[in-house]
Amino acid sequence: MASKKHLYPDLKYRLLFGVRNENEIYYQKELKKLSSELKDFKFEYVLSRPSESWKGKKGYVQHFLPEFDYMNIDTTFYLCGNSGMIKEVKQQLLEKDGFDKTKLFAEAFD
């Protein structure tokens, strides 16, 4: 079976997926499949309350924004999650960094 065609296969995709703990990690199978289909798709889970054995990112998604050179690379943000996270990310991007608000999209759910 041929690989699924994607609309923008050559873009650089980065996903930070925030959850509380290891029990809330989901879509891992689908994200791994997507990373095999898109040549530059990477994802990481960020756990706010991980077990002591967790080796990945700890904290909140917004704490890891500085790892991305979004002010010097043509970047579009798609934020989806609780309104608190979205508010903090928007504050960082728009108010502190002066990021272009036309390149930021958000959908909140609480």
C-alpha positions in Angstrom: 0.0 0.0 0.0 1.4 3.4 -1.0 2.1 6.0 1.6 -0.6 8.6 2.1 0.0 11.9 0.2 0.3 15.0 2.4 -0.5 18.5 1.2 2.8 20.0 2.4 5.3 17.1 2.6 8.5 19.3 2.6 7.7 21.5 5.5 9.5 21.1 8.8 6.9 20.0 11.4 7.4 20.1 15.2 4.9 19.0 17.7 5.0 19.4 21.5 2.3 17.3 23.0 1.6 18.3 26.6 -0.1 15.8 29.0 0.0 15.2 32.8 1.7 11.8 33.0 2.7 8.7 31.1 -0.9 7.3 31.5 -2.2 10.2 29.4 0.2 9.6 26.4 -2.0 8.8 23.4 -1.8 9.0 19.6 1.7 7.7 19.8 1.1 5.1 17.1 -0.4 7.7 14.8 2.3 10.2 15.4 5.0 7.6 14.7 3.3 6.7 11.5 3.1 10.4 10.5 6.8 10.8 11.3 7.6 7.9 8.9 5.4 9.6 6.1 6.7 13.1 6.4 10.5 13.5 6.1 10.8 16.3 8.7 8.1 15.6 11.3 9.2 15.3 14.9 7.1 15.1 18.0 7.8 15.0 21.7 5.6 14.6 24.7 5.9 17.2 27.6 4.7 15.8 30.9 3.7 18.2 33.7 3.5 15.5 36.4 5.7 12.6 35.2 7.0 9.7 37.2 10.6 9.8 38.3 11.5 7.4 35.6 10.3 9.7 32.7 13.3 10.6 30.6 11.6 13.1 28.3 10.6 16.7 28.6 9.1 17.8 32.0 7.0 20.9 32.6 4.7 22.7 30.2 4.8 23.1 26.5 5.4 26.9 26.8 8.6 26.3 28.7 10.2 24.7 25.6 9.4 27.5 23.1 13.0 28.9 23.3 14.3 25.6 21.8 12.8 26.7 18.4 14.3 29.5 16.4 10.8 30.8 15.4 11.8 34.4 15.2 14.4 33.6 12.5 12.7 30.8 10.7 9.4 31.2 8.8 7.1 29.7 11.4 3.4 29.2 11.9 2.0 28.1 15.3 -1.1 26.0 15.8 -2.0 25.9 19.4 -4.6 23.5 20.7 -5.3 22.8 24.4 -6.4 24.4 27.6 -6.9 28.2 27.6 -4.2 28.7 30.3 -1.5 27.2 28.0 -2.7 29.1 25.0 -2.8 32.4 26.9 0.8 31.9 28.2 2.1 30.9 24.7 0.4 33.9 23.1 1.8 36.2 25.7 5.3 34.9 25.1 5.0 35.0 21.3 3.0 38.2 20.7 3.8 40.4 23.7 7.3 39.5 24.6 8.7 38.4 21.2 6.6 40.5 18.8 5.7 37.4 16.7 3.5 38.0 13.7 -0.1 37.4 15.0 -1.3 36.4 11.5 0.9 33.3 11.8 -0.6 32.1 15.1 -3.8 30.0 15.3 -5.4 28.7 18.4 -8.3 26.5 19.5 -8.9 26.3 23.3 -10.7 23.6 25.2 -11.1 23.3 28.9 
